C-alpha cells in the first residue's frame, strides 16, 4: 500500500486581519509556491497590493520563511493539532529599487552654513 504524502492546511493572515484560504499543500511544496498563491488570490480593494512574489514575506512562528524552504521544513513541531490549520502572516514590503529612486528625487543638495570654532 503506497504511503500518502503528508498535506498541510495553511491560511494566510493579511495586515488588516482578513484571511486568504485555507488551502491544502503537500509537505514538499516550497514557500515560493505559497507566495505565488497569495499574490494570485490577493483580495480586490486592498490599499496595499503586492506586485510580485518578491514583495511578499511569509512569517510563521515569528520567522521569515525563505523561498527555497519546503512547507515541511517550516512547520513548527509544537502547538500543532491534528487536522488543524497553520496560519502564516503576510507582510508586503515594496521593492528597494523604488524606495531608493524616490529618496533621490526628494533630496536636494544642502549648503553647509554652520561652522565650529574651538578656543
C-alpha positions as CSV (number, residue, x, y, z in Angstrom):
1,X,0.0,0.0,0.0
2,X,1.6,3.3,-1.1
3,X,2.2,5.9,1.6
4,X,0.1,9.1,1.3
5,X,2.1,12.3,1.1
6,X,1.5,14.5,4.1
7,X,-0.6,17.5,3.4
8,X,-0.9,20.7,5.5
9,X,-3.8,23.2,5.6
10,X,-2.5,26.8,5.5
11,X,-4.3,30.1,5.6
12,X,-2.7,33.4,5.1
13,X,-3.4,36.3,7.5
14,X,-3.2,39.7,5.9
15,X,-2.1,43.0,7.5
16,X,-5.8,44.0,8.2
17,X,-6.7,40.7,9.9
18,X,-8.5,39.2,6.9
19,X,-7.6,35.8,5.7
20,X,-6.8,34.1,2.4
21,X,-7.6,30.4,2.4
22,X,-7.3,27.9,3.9
23,X,-5.6,25.8,1.2
24,X,-4.2,22.4,1.3
25,X,-0.5,22.0,0.3
26,X,1.8,19.0,0.2
27,X,4.7,18.9,2.6
28,X,7.1,19.1,-0.4
29,X,5.6,22.5,-1.6
30,X,8.1,25.4,-1.4
31,X,7.5,28.8,0.1
32,X,7.8,30.2,-3.4
33,X,4.6,28.3,-4.4
34,X,2.8,29.7,-1.3
35,X,3.8,33.2,-2.2
36,X,2.6,32.8,-5.8
37,X,-0.8,31.7,-4.4
38,X,-1.0,34.7,-2.1
39,X,-0.3,37.1,-5.0
40,X,-2.7,35.5,-7.4
41,X,-5.6,35.3,-4.7
42,X,-4.9,38.8,-3.2
43,X,-8.3,40.4,-2.4
44,X,-9.5,43.3,-4.6
45,X,-9.8,46.7,-3.0
46,X,-7.0,46.5,-0.5
47,X,-4.8,49.6,-0.1
48,X,-1.6,47.6,-0.2
49,X,-1.2,45.3,-3.2
50,X,1.9,43.2,-3.9
51,X,3.2,43.5,-7.5
52,X,5.1,40.2,-7.3
53,X,6.3,37.5,-5.0
54,X,9.5,39.4,-4.2
55,X,7.4,41.9,-2.3
56,X,5.7,39.3,-0.2
57,X,7.2,38.0,3.1
58,X,5.6,35.0,4.9
59,X,6.0,34.7,8.6
60,X,5.4,31.5,10.6
61,X,6.1,31.2,14.3
62,X,8.0,34.5,14.3
63,X,10.3,33.6,11.5
64,X,10.5,35.0,7.9
65,X,10.4,32.0,5.6
66,X,12.9,31.6,2.8
67,X,11.7,30.9,-0.8
68,X,13.6,27.6,-1.2
69,X,12.3,26.0,2.0
70,X,9.6,23.4,1.9
71,X,6.4,23.5,3.9
72,X,7.6,20.5,5.9
73,X,10.8,22.4,6.9
74,X,8.7,25.4,8.0
75,X,6.2,23.5,10.1
76,X,6.5,24.0,13.8
77,X,6.8,20.8,15.9
78,X,4.8,22.2,18.8
79,X,1.3,23.6,19.1
80,X,0.1,21.8,16.0
81,X,-3.3,20.0,16.4
82,X,-4.3,17.0,14.2
83,X,-6.3,18.4,11.3
84,X,-5.6,22.0,12.4
85,X,-4.9,24.9,10.1
86,X,-1.5,26.6,10.1
87,X,-1.7,30.4,10.0
88,X,1.1,32.3,8.2
89,X,1.2,36.1,8.4
90,X,1.7,38.0,5.1
91,X,3.8,41.2,5.0
92,X,4.0,43.3,1.8
93,X,7.4,45.0,1.5
94,X,7.8,47.2,-1.6
95,X,10.9,46.7,-3.6
96,X,14.0,48.7,-2.5
97,X,14.7,50.0,-6.0
98,X,11.6,52.2,-5.9
99,X,12.3,53.4,-2.4
100,X,15.9,54.5,-3.4
101,X,14.8,56.3,-6.5
102,X,12.1,58.2,-4.6
103,X,14.6,59.3,-2.0
104,X,17.0,60.6,-4.7
105,X,14.2,62.7,-6.1
106,X,13.3,64.2,-2.7
107,X,16.8,65.0,-1.7
108,X,18.2,68.4,-2.7
109,X,21.8,69.4,-2.1
110,X,22.1,71.3,1.1
111,X,24.7,74.0,1.7
112,X,26.7,73.8,4.9
113,X,26.3,77.2,6.7
114,X,27.4,76.2,10.1
115,X,31.0,76.1,11.5
116,X,32.5,75.4,14.8
117,X,35.5,77.0,16.5
118,X,37.3,75.7,19.5
119,X,39.1,78.3,21.6
